[in-house]
Amino acid sequence: MDEATLLAPFDDEVIRAVAGTNSVDEEQLRSALADHQRTMRENPGVEDLVYEWRKRFDDAVLHRTPETFFMAVRESVWQEYGAHLGIDDYLLAAVVAVHQEQVLRETAVDSSDIDADAVALVASRPSPS
């Protein structure tokens, strides 16, 4: 699965802006975003993750489309991904910022629906085979 497919839920302008604001190499940020999406798809799978997060967190699903879940999860989820992917805290903060900004730009999501202790997460759904 190619990087363009994995990065489909993110606007290029969001990735560029976050990279610039956080002084992170844009290609490194794109790679980390793609690795995260790939990991969710492969282990254990986006639908299974969303099911688990819905059981663990109140109002975890903010919005869904046939291609994408817009989620609100706890910071611990991101810490686990950072550790699993070997991403340093600085790059992980940029990855999270891209997700946060993308969710805030989604017109179907009311930002007041995101709890103060929640962090945004965008999960692309694999196309049916």
C-alpha positions in Angstrom: 0.0 0.0 0.0 1.5 3.3 -1.1 2.1 6.4 0.9 -0.4 8.5 -1.1 -3.2 6.0 -0.2 -2.2 6.1 3.5 -2.1 9.9 3.5 -5.4 10.4 1.7 -7.3 11.6 4.7 -4.8 14.5 5.3 -4.7 17.8 3.4 -1.3 18.5 2.0 -1.6 22.1 3.3 -2.1 20.8 6.8 1.0 18.6 6.7 3.1 21.4 5.2 1.8 23.9 7.8 2.4 21.6 10.8 5.9 20.7 9.5 6.8 24.3 9.1 5.3 25.4 12.5 7.1 22.6 14.3 10.4 22.8 12.4 10.0 19.1 11.3 11.2 17.8 8.0 8.0 17.4 5.9 9.1 14.1 4.3 9.9 12.7 7.8 6.4 13.8 9.0 4.7 12.3 5.9 6.6 9.0 6.5 5.6 9.0 10.2 1.9 9.7 9.3 2.0 6.9 6.7 3.6 4.4 9.1 1.0 5.2 11.7 -1.9 4.6 9.2 -0.2 1.4 8.0 0.2 0.1 11.6 -3.5 0.7 12.3 -4.5 -1.1 9.2 -2.3 -4.1 9.8 -2.4 -4.6 13.5 -5.2 -5.4 14.4 -7.1 -3.4 11.7 -8.9 -0.1 11.7 -12.4 -1.5 12.3 -11.1 -3.6 15.3 -9.3 -0.6 16.8 -12.4 1.6 16.4 -14.5 -1.1 18.1 -12.0 -1.2 21.1 -11.8 2.6 21.4 -15.6 2.9 21.4 -15.7 0.4 24.3 -12.9 2.2 26.2 -13.7 5.9 25.6 -17.0 7.8 25.6 -17.9 9.4 22.3 -14.7 8.1 20.6 -16.2 8.4 17.1 -16.7 12.0 16.2 -17.6 11.4 12.6 -17.2 8.6 10.0 -17.2 8.5 6.2 -16.8 5.4 4.0 -13.1 6.3 3.8 -12.3 7.7 7.3 -13.0 7.7 11.0 -12.5 10.9 12.9 -11.8 9.9 16.5 -11.2 11.4 20.0 -8.9 9.1 22.0 -6.8 9.5 25.2 -3.2 10.7 25.0 -2.1 7.2 26.1 -3.1 5.9 22.7 -0.7 8.3 21.0 2.0 7.4 23.5 1.6 3.7 22.7 1.9 4.5 19.0 5.0 6.6 19.5 6.7 3.9 21.4 5.6 1.2 18.9 6.8 3.2 15.9 10.0 4.5 17.6 9.0 8.1 17.0 10.7 10.7 19.2 8.4 13.0 21.3 9.0 16.0 19.0 8.0 14.1 15.8 5.1 12.5 17.6 3.8 15.9 18.7 3.8 17.0 15.0 2.0 13.8 13.9 -0.6 14.4 16.6 -0.9 18.1 15.5 -1.7 17.0 11.9 -4.4 14.7 13.2 -5.8 17.4 15.4 -5.8 20.1 12.7 -7.4 17.7 10.2 -10.2 16.8 12.6 -10.8 20.5 13.4 -11.1 21.2 9.6 -13.7 18.5 9.1 -16.9 20.5 8.8 -19.0 17.5 10.1 -17.1 17.6 13.4 -18.1 20.0 16.1 -14.9 20.8 18.0 -17.0 21.1 21.2 -17.6 17.4 20.9 -13.9 16.7 21.7 -13.5 16.3 25.5 -10.7 18.3 27.2 -8.9 15.1 28.0 -9.2 13.7 24.5 -6.8 13.9 21.5 -7.9 13.7 17.8 -7.0 10.8 15.7 -7.8 10.2 12.0 -8.0 6.6 10.8 -8.3 5.8 7.1 -10.4 2.9 6.3 -9.1 0.4 3.8 -11.1 0.1 0.6 -13.2 -3.1 0.4 -11.4 -5.7 -1.6 
